Structure formats: C-alpha cells, structure tokens
Amino acid sequence: MSLTDILLRELAVERSDSILVELGRSSGLYIPPSTDIVAHLVLEGSVSVVLENSGETATLCAGEYCVLFYGNGHRVDLAGDEASTTAVPHVVSEWPCGDEPPLLRLGNSPPQARCISTALRTILSPVTIRAQHPVPELLHFHHEGDPASRRTVLLAD
C-alpha cells in the first residue's frame, strides 16, 4: 500500500466528477489550479502530466495513476508526442457531473491513450490522517524530542 493509497482512504470526499479522455496526436488537456484534488488513471497507452509552475513531469503508462492533492494547475499530454506539448490544450473549466463520465475525444488521429480524469471535492481540506502513524518509517512526528501524540495530524504545504 502506498502513501497515496493511505491518504485517499482517509479523505472525506463530498463528491467526485470524472471525464473519460481519449488523446490522439497533437492534443492535450489542461486542468487549471483549483481547490479540487485531481487524479488521472491511465487505461491505455501513456500520458505525461506536467505541473504548470515547476515543469515537473510524470509519465504514466496503462494501469498507473497520479494524484494532485493541492489543486496544482497541470497539463496532460500524449507521452512521446512532441506536437502534443505545443498544441493548444482543451481546458477543463468545469467538471461534468453524472453517473457515467462523458467521453472527451481530443487530437487529429485515432486515440493513442485513454485515461479517466477525476476531481474530488473534499468536505475538509487539506488531508488529515487519523488515529495512527500510517507509515512510521517515512513520517516521524516529534514534539520537543519525544514522539508526538497519535491524534490527528494535519498535512499541509
């Protein structure tokens, strides 16, 4: 179980809205900064997720996902397609709500990658971890040299 899995398990999600995205060549998706937690799960092919301000890039293949906990603006492009990085992206200005995610086809070729992009609206933000240390070997909480209480810990930037 990863730290992301632990954090997602602890979220108090009020609502989630998703889009099924098919990316062809010369296309991209832009998610502007918001208060939402955004996740991208790659179903087929591979995509690059590029953070707006830092330019940090993660390449995801089928079966992989990424979660942006603090609403960072970012772009999702077809991995390895240079034309995608310079193409004017489709801007997700509003997340559609409904029982099934709508299909959004982008690009000028048959789909090279498919992913589900989801916005999670939390009741309380940022994320809280309750009751116990989720990953003691990674997260050590101390107060004045002694281990901190195992009560609620708030994770924030």
N, C-alpha and C positions, 0 to 999 in steps of 0.2 A: 504494500500500500504506500503510495507516495504522499508527500506533504500536501499536494493539491487535493488528493482524494480526501484527506482528513479535513482540510478546510471546507471543501464542498459539503461534506457530511454535516458540518456544523452550521452551515448557512441557514438563516431564516428567510427563505425565498417566498416572496409575496406573489410573484408572477414571472413567467418566462415566455418569451416570444422568439420564434425562430424563422429562418429562411433557408430553404434548400437552394444552394448556389451551384450552378454549373458554369465553370470557367473554360472558355475557348481561348484561342490565341489572341493576343493584343487586347487583353481585358484585365480589369482589376476591380476591387471592391474597396471602398473607403468607409471606415467607421469613425465618425468624429468623436472627440472627447465627450464624455458624459459621466453620469453617476452610476451607470449600469456596470455590472460585471459581465464581460463578454467572453464567450467560449466559441472555439471553432474546432469541429471534429471532421477530419478528412475521411471521406468514404471511398474515393477512388482517386488515383493519380497523386500528385504532390503539389503543395502550395507553399509560398513564402509569406510569412507575416512580418511586416516591417513597422516598427514603432515610429511614430511621427517625429518626435523631437530628437531622439537619440540615434535613429537609424539602425538600431539593433534589429537583427533579422533572425528568424527561426524558420527552418524548412521542415515541413511536416509531410509525412507520407501516409498512405492509406492506413487507417486504424490508429493514428496518432491525433492528439489534440493539444490545444493550448488554452489557457485561461488568463485573461487580463483582469485582475481583481480591482484595479483602481480607475477604470474608465479611460485608459490611455487612448488617444487617437491613433489609429493604425490603418494599414493597407494590407489587403490580401491579394496576392498576385499568383499567377501560374508559375510554379517553380521552373527555372531554367529558360523562361521565355523573355528575352531582353525587351521585346516590344511591349510586354505587359507592364514593365516598370515605367515606361514613358507614356503609356496610353492614359487618356483621361478616365479616371475610375468612376464607377457607379457609386453615388453617395447614398448610404443608408441614413436618411434623415428621420425616418420613423420605422419602428419595428412593427410589422403586422401582427395582429392577434387573431387567434382562431385555433381550431382543433388540429388542423394539419398545416404544416409550414407551406407557404406558397413557393412555387418554383421561380427562380430568377436565373434566366439564361443570359450569359454575357460572352462577348467575343465574336470574332468573324470566322469561326471554324466549329466543327463538332466539339462537344465537351472533351477537354483533356483532363479535367479534375472535377470532382464533386465534393462538396462539404456542407455540413449543417452549421450555420452560424446562429448563435443564441444570445439574447440579452436576458440577464437575470436581474430582477428588481428585488432588492432585499428590504426587509422590514427595518432592520438595524444595519447600519454600515459604520465603520468597516467591520471586518470579520472578527468574531470572537471565538475563542477556544475555551471550552468549559471543562471543569472537573479535574482533568489530569493532564500531565505533560504528554502531548501527542508523540513527540519524537525526542526523547531526552538526550540522545546522542547528538542532535543538531541544535536544539533550543535549550539553553541553560538560563534560567531566570534566578537572579540572586538579588538580595537586598542587604546592603551593609555586610557583605561577605558570607551571609548564610543563604541557603536555598530559599527561594521565595515561596509563598503560600501557593497551594494548588487551586486556588479560587480562580475566577475569571481573569484571563489575561487579554488585553486589547492589542491587536496587531495593527499598526498604522505606519504610514510613510514617515 
